[in-house]
Amino acid sequence: MRSLLKLLAINLIIGTLVFGVGASAAQKHSVDPIRFAQLNDVRLAYKDSAHGDVVVIFDAGFGTDQEVWELVIDSLPASIRTITYSRAGIGKSSAVSKPRDIPNHLEDLKALKAYLNINQPFIYVTHSYSGLIASEYAEAYPKELQGMVMVEPATLSQRHQFKAIDEQFIKREDTMLLKYMPEHLVADYKLLIEQMDNALKHTRALPKNMSVHVLTAGRVSNQPFAFNETEKGKTLWIRQHSELISNQERQVHHIIDSPHHNLHKTHPELVAKSIVAVINSRSDK
């Protein structure tokens, strides 16, 4: 969520088949129409390519909509069913009267999956904040997942660990975020802070039998804008991501030579390759 500060200040203000990446019959998810599903108390906007033997569902970072995944999806073969959606209050999805927490977002996703009649295990691809949803999903419903690809994932323990190194930096970061954040996201962010402050102080590993690829931006920024762009913060960020891995035979941690949090935009082909690798690695082995 290093991310959150730069992401919001910039973006929001101004399985037996073997697949390959870069196939000639590539997807063009941008041409899929936006559809809507009335679920729980929200009207969720989503796109569904509606064909393919493998189902991949994409979930974006805090405050960002489903469109951020277009470059990754366009790098995948058309034989994969791809689904993107925007969480409540984001993009074209309707706002809700109360802020959503991580379990609420998880239940919205499960409701969308049921609405689309997806009964098979799926691959869950996440970025930043939605990595928190993915960790909870994997813990609560591991049999529903074929695997996961986590791009620069947030962890519930990160605030505890960051504050232990430089609490004043984190306080300044919160103040800056809340200053520039769109009003409709403020309550969600404050609730997220509360959840993190009440979470365990150690990083919880993912289920060991699940295929997982974690992608981390490993380079320190020349102009750090958030704590995990600093030298000390980056070292801890990488360690937190490595602690998600519990089985090196089934799970891979990629440290990318890049300072950019939005690896799905700067390195979409690497995210696509990880998706293909998870597809080709059955989680029941």
ZIVEN-V751787 format. One record per residue. N is the residue number from 1. PHI is phi in whole degrees, -180 to 180 (NA if undefined). Layout:
n	phi
N	PHI
N	PHI
This chain:
n	phi
1	NA
2	-64
3	19
4	-54
5	-66
6	-69
7	-60
8	-76
9	-64
10	-99
11	-69
12	-91
13	-96
14	-44
15	NA
16	-118
17	-76
18	-105
19	-110
20	-127
21	-91
22	80
23	-63
24	-64
25	-91
26	-78
27	-76
28	-133
29	-65
30	-64
31	-88
32	-68
33	-72
34	-77
35	-118
36	-134
37	-131
38	-85
39	-134
40	53
41	-114
42	-136
43	-100
44	-86
45	-89
46	-150
47	-125
48	-142
49	-68
50	67
51	-150
52	123
53	-80
54	-110
55	-105
56	-123
57	-110
58	-108
59	-134
60	-91
61	-79
62	-60
63	76
64	-114
65	-97
66	-67
67	-67
68	-67
69	-94
70	-57
71	-65
72	-66
73	-65
74	-69
75	-93
76	-99
77	-67
78	-69
79	-80
80	-105
81	-80
82	-114
83	-132
84	-121
85	-155
86	-108
87	-68
88	-52
89	80
90	-122
91	58
92	-93
93	-75
94	-71
95	-78
96	-127
97	-76
98	-124
99	-63
100	-93
101	-102
102	-61
103	-60
104	-63
105	-65
106	-61
107	-68
108	-62
109	-64
110	-63
111	-66
112	-65
113	-60
114	-67
115	-60
116	-88
117	58
118	-93
119	-106
120	-88
121	-60
122	-123
123	-98
124	-106
125	-111
126	-132
127	-137
128	55
129	-54
130	-67
131	-62
132	-67
133	-65
134	-62
135	-61
136	-68
137	-62
138	-63
139	-73
140	-86
141	-136
142	-61
143	-72
144	-85
145	-112
146	-80
147	169
148	-142
149	-123
150	-116
151	-98
152	46
153	-72
154	-75
155	-127
156	-63
157	-84
158	-64
159	-65
160	-56
161	-73
162	-66
163	-66
164	-65
165	-92
166	-154
167	-65
168	-66
169	-61
170	-66
171	-64
172	-65
173	-64
174	-60
175	-61
176	-66
177	-58
178	-67
179	-69
180	-103
181	-70
182	-55
183	-57
184	-71
185	-101
186	-61
187	-63
188	-63
189	-67
190	-63
191	-67
192	-63
193	-57
194	-61
195	-63
196	-68
197	-67
198	-98
199	-85
200	-64
201	-88
202	-109
203	-78
204	-87
205	-71
206	-78
207	-53
208	-70
209	-91
210	-95
211	-72
212	-141
213	-120
214	-111
215	-112
216	-122
217	-75
218	-97
219	-97
220	-71
221	-73
222	-69
223	-131
224	-57
225	-112
226	-140
227	-59
228	-80
229	-97
230	-79
231	-62
232	-67
233	-66
234	-66
235	-59
236	-70
237	-57
238	-64
239	-64
240	-59
241	-68
242	-66
243	-75
244	-69
245	-81
246	-120
247	-150
248	-71
249	-81
250	-113
251	-133
252	-131
253	-111
254	-97
255	-102
256	-91
257	-77
258	-157
259	-92
260	-88
261	-69
262	-88
263	-63
264	-69
265	-97
266	-85
267	-135
268	-61
269	-67
270	-71
271	-66
272	-61
273	-63
274	-67
275	-61
276	-62
277	-63
278	-68
279	-58
280	-85
281	-125
282	-66
283	-71
284	-98
285	-70
